[in-house]
Amino acid sequence: MWNTLVDSLVYFPDRELYGDPADAGLAFTDLRVPTEDGERLHGWWIPARAVPARGHVLFFHGNAGNVS
């Protein structure tokens, strides 16, 4: 029973991308990061406009939609 409940709460993101940072006029690099457990994470690196950069932001889009 517990596994069924947990499995029903697992999130499956939409695989279609509806845009990217270029749509907002931002330069970016598409990233694919392999994990130790055989998965692959996808993300975008958007470099800071100011040099040197004052910091970095790591944004997690949450449990809705996808990175786009």
N, CA, C and O atoms as CSV, one atom per row, in Angstrom:
chain,resi,resn,atom,element,x,y,z
A,1,MET,N,N,0.825,-1.197,0.000
A,1,MET,CA,C,0.000,0.000,0.000
A,1,MET,C,C,0.863,1.251,0.000
A,1,MET,O,O,0.628,2.165,-0.790
A,2,TRP,N,N,1.872,1.303,0.890
A,2,TRP,CA,C,2.723,2.498,0.982
A,2,TRP,C,C,3.421,2.777,-0.356
A,2,TRP,O,O,3.482,3.925,-0.797
A,3,ASN,N,N,3.953,1.711,-1.009
A,3,ASN,CA,C,4.623,1.906,-2.295
A,3,ASN,C,C,3.676,2.451,-3.343
A,3,ASN,O,O,4.077,3.281,-4.158
A,4,THR,N,N,2.433,2.009,-3.343
A,4,THR,CA,C,1.446,2.505,-4.302
A,4,THR,C,C,1.202,3.992,-4.083
A,4,THR,O,O,1.123,4.754,-5.046
A,5,LEU,N,N,1.082,4.409,-2.834
A,5,LEU,CA,C,0.880,5.822,-2.525
A,5,LEU,C,C,2.088,6.644,-2.962
A,5,LEU,O,O,1.935,7.683,-3.605
A,6,VAL,N,N,3.263,6.192,-2.623
A,6,VAL,CA,C,4.482,6.914,-2.996
A,6,VAL,C,C,4.601,6.992,-4.521
A,6,VAL,O,O,4.903,8.053,-5.067
A,7,ASP,N,N,4.365,5.870,-5.208
A,7,ASP,CA,C,4.448,5.864,-6.670
A,7,ASP,C,C,3.445,6.830,-7.293
A,7,ASP,O,O,3.737,7.424,-8.331
A,8,SER,N,N,2.287,6.998,-6.697
A,8,SER,CA,C,1.289,7.907,-7.255
A,8,SER,C,C,1.675,9.368,-7.078
A,8,SER,O,O,1.126,10.243,-7.748
A,9,LEU,N,N,2.616,9.636,-6.180
A,9,LEU,CA,C,3.051,11.009,-5.944
A,9,LEU,C,C,4.318,11.369,-6.716
A,9,LEU,O,O,4.772,12.513,-6.677
A,10,VAL,N,N,4.883,10.391,-7.414
A,10,VAL,CA,C,6.103,10.641,-8.174
A,10,VAL,C,C,5.766,11.554,-9.339
A,10,VAL,O,O,4.750,11.382,-10.011
A,11,TYR,N,N,6.624,12.513,-9.563
A,11,TYR,CA,C,6.419,13.526,-10.589
A,11,TYR,C,C,7.102,13.123,-11.886
A,11,TYR,O,O,8.277,12.757,-11.882
A,12,PHE,N,N,6.387,13.187,-12.977
A,12,PHE,CA,C,6.931,12.933,-14.296
A,12,PHE,C,C,6.818,14.217,-15.105
A,12,PHE,O,O,5.730,14.553,-15.574
A,13,PRO,N,N,7.924,14.944,-15.277
A,13,PRO,CA,C,7.864,16.237,-15.968
A,13,PRO,C,C,7.497,16.105,-17.435
A,13,PRO,O,O,7.745,15.076,-18.065
A,14,ASP,N,N,6.909,17.151,-17.962
A,14,ASP,CA,C,6.591,17.245,-19.379
A,14,ASP,C,C,7.906,17.266,-20.148
A,14,ASP,O,O,8.788,18.058,-19.816
A,15,ARG,N,N,8.063,16.433,-21.151
A,15,ARG,CA,C,9.323,16.360,-21.898
A,15,ARG,C,C,9.431,17.449,-22.973
A,15,ARG,O,O,10.529,17.731,-23.452
A,16,GLU,N,N,8.324,18.052,-23.351
A,16,GLU,CA,C,8.362,19.102,-24.368
A,16,GLU,C,C,8.837,20.413,-23.755
A,16,GLU,O,O,8.335,20.838,-22.714
A,17,LEU,N,N,9.812,21.053,-24.409
A,17,LEU,CA,C,10.282,22.359,-23.964
A,17,LEU,C,C,9.505,23.433,-24.713
A,17,LEU,O,O,9.383,23.382,-25.937
A,18,TYR,N,N,8.986,24.395,-23.981
A,18,TYR,CA,C,8.149,25.436,-24.562
A,18,TYR,C,C,8.897,26.751,-24.758
A,18,TYR,O,O,8.309,27.745,-25.185
A,19,GLY,N,N,10.163,26.759,-24.454
A,19,GLY,CA,C,10.986,27.944,-24.621
A,19,GLY,C,C,12.336,27.706,-23.980
A,19,GLY,O,O,12.579,26.664,-23.371
A,20,ASP,N,N,13.204,28.680,-24.124
A,20,ASP,CA,C,14.515,28.607,-23.485
A,20,ASP,C,C,14.978,30.027,-23.183
A,20,ASP,O,O,14.295,30.980,-23.558
A,21,PRO,N,N,16.113,30.196,-22.521
A,21,PRO,CA,C,16.569,31.533,-22.147
A,21,PRO,C,C,16.757,32.485,-23.335
A,21,PRO,O,O,16.640,33.700,-23.176
A,22,ALA,N,N,17.046,31.943,-24.517
A,22,ALA,CA,C,17.212,32.796,-25.698
A,22,ALA,C,C,15.932,33.566,-26.002
A,22,ALA,O,O,15.987,34.667,-26.549
A,23,ASP,N,N,14.784,32.999,-25.652
A,23,ASP,CA,C,13.507,33.681,-25.857
A,23,ASP,C,C,13.417,34.974,-25.055
A,23,ASP,O,O,12.655,35.877,-25.400
A,24,ALA,N,N,14.207,35.053,-23.975
A,24,ALA,CA,C,14.251,36.256,-23.140
A,24,ALA,C,C,15.507,37.081,-23.422
A,24,ALA,O,O,15.833,38.004,-22.675
A,25,GLY,N,N,16.208,36.741,-24.507
A,25,GLY,CA,C,17.400,37.486,-24.879
A,25,GLY,C,C,18.637,37.132,-24.086
A,25,GLY,O,O,19.576,37.926,-24.025
A,26,LEU,N,N,18.661,35.950,-23.474
A,26,LEU,CA,C,19.789,35.538,-22.651
A,26,LEU,C,C,20.634,34.493,-23.360
A,26,LEU,O,O,20.106,33.548,-23.946
A,27,ALA,N,N,21.947,34.667,-23.306
A,27,ALA,CA,C,22.860,33.641,-23.807
A,27,ALA,C,C,22.885,32.508,-22.788
A,27,ALA,O,O,22.828,32.758,-21.584
A,28,PHE,N,N,22.969,31.265,-23.259
A,28,PHE,CA,C,22.977,30.139,-22.329
A,28,PHE,C,C,23.683,28.946,-22.943
A,28,PHE,O,O,23.874,28.869,-24.157
A,29,THR,N,N,24.065,28.026,-22.087
A,29,THR,CA,C,24.630,26.743,-22.499
A,29,THR,C,C,23.712,25.646,-21.984
A,29,THR,O,O,23.349,25.633,-20.808
A,30,ASP,N,N,23.342,24.734,-22.856
A,30,ASP,CA,C,22.517,23.591,-22.489
A,30,ASP,C,C,23.391,22.570,-21.778
A,30,ASP,O,O,24.450,22.208,-22.291
A,31,LEU,N,N,22.974,22.100,-20.614
A,31,LEU,CA,C,23.775,21.166,-19.827
A,31,LEU,C,C,23.053,19.840,-19.622
A,31,LEU,O,O,21.839,19.809,-19.424
A,32,ARG,N,N,23.798,18.761,-19.672
A,32,ARG,CA,C,23.312,17.420,-19.310
A,32,ARG,C,C,24.327,16.873,-18.321
A,32,ARG,O,O,25.507,16.736,-18.646
A,33,VAL,N,N,23.876,16.563,-17.128
A,33,VAL,CA,C,24.777,16.109,-16.069
A,33,VAL,C,C,24.434,14.671,-15.702
A,33,VAL,O,O,23.352,14.418,-15.172
A,34,PRO,N,N,25.337,13.715,-15.974
A,34,PRO,CA,C,25.079,12.326,-15.577
A,34,PRO,C,C,25.250,12.168,-14.067
A,34,PRO,O,O,26.118,12.800,-13.463
A,35,THR,N,N,24.417,11.322,-13.465
A,35,THR,CA,C,24.486,11.073,-12.029
A,35,THR,C,C,25.052,9.686,-11.768
A,35,THR,O,O,25.088,8.848,-12.669
A,36,GLU,N,N,25.487,9.442,-10.556
A,36,GLU,CA,C,26.063,8.144,-10.194
A,36,GLU,C,C,25.073,6.996,-10.335
A,36,GLU,O,O,25.474,5.854,-10.559
A,37,ASP,N,N,23.762,7.296,-10.205
A,37,ASP,CA,C,22.766,6.229,-10.291
A,37,ASP,C,C,22.214,6.040,-11.708
A,37,ASP,O,O,21.193,5.381,-11.902
A,38,GLY,N,N,22.906,6.631,-12.700
A,38,GLY,CA,C,22.532,6.397,-14.089
A,38,GLY,C,C,21.496,7.356,-14.643
A,38,GLY,O,O,21.110,7.229,-15.805
A,39,GLU,N,N,21.042,8.296,-13.862
A,39,GLU,CA,C,20.092,9.288,-14.358
A,39,GLU,C,C,20.860,10.402,-15.059
A,39,GLU,O,O,22.091,10.417,-15.047
A,40,ARG,N,N,20.135,11.327,-15.667
A,40,ARG,CA,C,20.765,12.467,-16.328
A,40,ARG,C,C,19.939,13.706,-16.010
A,40,ARG,O,O,18.735,13.740,-16.263
A,41,LEU,N,N,20.582,14.707,-15.462
A,41,LEU,CA,C,19.919,15.964,-15.132
A,41,LEU,C,C,20.119,16.949,-16.281
A,41,LEU,O,O,21.185,16.997,-16.895
A,42,HIS,N,N,19.081,17.729,-16.560
A,42,HIS,CA,C,19.157,18.718,-17.630
A,42,HIS,C,C,19.020,20.103,-17.025
A,42,HIS,O,O,18.221,20.319,-16.114
A,43,GLY,N,N,19.800,21.030,-17.533
A,43,GLY,CA,C,19.696,22.395,-17.056
A,43,GLY,C,C,20.299,23.368,-18.049
A,43,GLY,O,O,20.815,22.977,-19.096
A,44,TRP,N,N,20.224,24.644,-17.700
A,44,TRP,CA,C,20.811,25.698,-18.524
A,44,TRP,C,C,21.759,26.513,-17.672
A,44,TRP,O,O,21.432,26.866,-16.539
A,45,TRP,N,N,22.927,26.814,-18.206
A,45,TRP,CA,C,23.872,27.707,-17.551
A,45,TRP,C,C,23.728,29.058,-18.242
A,45,TRP,O,O,23.958,29.186,-19.444
A,46,ILE,N,N,23.345,30.057,-17.462
A,46,ILE,CA,C,23.218,31.419,-17.965
A,46,ILE,C,C,24.301,32.233,-17.271
A,46,ILE,O,O,24.186,32.527,-16.081
A,47,PRO,N,N,25.361,32.604,-18.005
A,47,PRO,CA,C,26.460,33.327,-17.363
A,47,PRO,C,C,26.044,34.731,-16.939
A,47,PRO,O,O,25.168,35.351,-17.543
A,48,ALA,N,N,26.691,35.211,-15.893
A,48,ALA,CA,C,26.431,36.569,-15.416
A,48,ALA,C,C,26.904,37.572,-16.452
A,48,ALA,O,O,27.876,37.328,-17.167
A,49,ARG,N,N,26.215,38.696,-16.530
A,49,ARG,CA,C,26.626,39.752,-17.455
A,49,ARG,C,C,27.777,40.556,-16.876
A,49,ARG,O,O,28.622,41.057,-17.618
A,50,ALA,N,N,27.817,40.682,-15.555
A,50,ALA,CA,C,28.894,41.422,-14.896
A,50,ALA,C,C,30.088,40.502,-14.687
A,50,ALA,O,O,29.935,39.336,-14.323
A,51,VAL,N,N,31.272,41.041,-14.922
A,51,VAL,CA,C,32.494,40.259,-14.690
A,51,VAL,C,C,33.343,41.032,-13.709
A,51,VAL,O,O,33.608,42.205,-13.975
A,52,PRO,N,N,33.781,40.491,-12.626
A,52,PRO,CA,C,33.476,39.133,-12.180
A,52,PRO,C,C,32.055,39.042,-11.628
A,52,PRO,O,O,31.480,40.034,-11.180
A,53,ALA,N,N,31.512,37.848,-11.671
A,53,ALA,CA,C,30.169,37.625,-11.132
A,53,ALA,C,C,30.182,37.805,-9.621
A,53,ALA,O,O,31.166,37.472,-8.962
A,54,ARG,N,N,29.107,38.324,-9.079
A,54,ARG,CA,C,29.005,38.520,-7.629
A,54,ARG,C,C,28.496,37.274,-6.903
A,54,ARG,O,O,28.557,37.198,-5.676
A,55,GLY,N,N,28.006,36.322,-7.647
A,55,GLY,CA,C,27.473,35.104,-7.044
A,55,GLY,C,C,26.789,34.264,-8.102
A,55,GLY,O,O,26.877,34.554,-9.295
A,56,HIS,N,N,26.116,33.235,-7.661
A,56,HIS,CA,C,25.409,32.326,-8.551
A,56,HIS,C,C,24.035,32.034,-7.965
A,56,HIS,O,O,23.840,32.105,-6.752
A,57,VAL,N,N,23.100,31.709,-8.823
A,57,VAL,CA,C,21.760,31.306,-8.403
A,57,VAL,C,C,21.503,29.923,-8.974
A,57,VAL,O,O,21.668,29.697,-10.172
A,58,LEU,N,N,21.100,29.001,-8.116
A,58,LEU,CA,C,20.685,27.677,-8.555
A,58,LEU,C,C,19.186,27.620,-8.350
A,58,LEU,O,O,18.702,27.650,-7.218
A,59,PHE,N,N,18.457,27.538,-9.444
A,59,PHE,CA,C,16.996,27.587,-9.399
A,59,PHE,C,C,16.424,26.211,-9.687
A,59,PHE,O,O,16.732,25.607,-10.715
A,60,PHE,N,N,15.592,25.717,-8.782
A,60,PHE,CA,C,14.882,24.454,-8.976
A,60,PHE,C,C,13.446,24.796,-9.340
A,60,PHE,O,O,12.751,25.465,-8.576
A,61,HIS,N,N,13.000,24.337,-10.505
A,61,HIS,CA,C,11.683,24.741,-10.990
A,61,HIS,C,C,10.529,24.115,-10.210
A,61,HIS,O,O,9.386,24.539,-10.382
A,62,GLY,N,N,10.781,23.151,-9.383
A,62,GLY,CA,C,9.715,22.583,-8.564
A,62,GLY,C,C,8.982,21.447,-9.226
A,62,GLY,O,O,9.449,20.880,-10.214
A,63,ASN,N,N,7.846,21.120,-8.684
A,63,ASN,CA,C,7.077,19.956,-9.112
A,63,ASN,C,C,5.933,20.378,-10.017
A,63,ASN,O,O,4.771,20.081,-9.739
A,64,ALA,N,N,6.259,21.066,-11.095
A,64,ALA,CA,C,5.252,21.445,-12.073
A,64,ALA,C,C,5.943,21.750,-13.389
A,64,ALA,O,O,6.982,22.410,-13.401
A,65,GLY,N,N,5.391,21.288,-14.484
A,65,GLY,CA,C,5.959,21.586,-15.794
A,65,GLY,C,C,7.347,21.014,-15.977
A,65,GLY,O,O,7.587,19.832,-15.730
A,66,ASN,N,N,8.264,21.874,-16.416
A,66,ASN,CA,C,9.659,21.488,-16.587
A,66,ASN,C,C,10.510,22.747,-16.612
A,66,ASN,O,O,10.013,23.832,-16.311
A,67,VAL,N,N,11.766,22.623,-16.962
A,67,VAL,CA,C,12.699,23.743,-16.908
A,67,VAL,C,C,12.252,24.908,-17.797
A,67,VAL,O,O,12.561,26.059,-17.489
A,68,SER,N,N,11.540,24.639,-18.878
A,68,SER,CA,C,11.125,25.737,-19.768
A,68,SER,C,C,10.000,26.533,-19.146
A,68,SER,O,O,9.519,27.494,-19.746
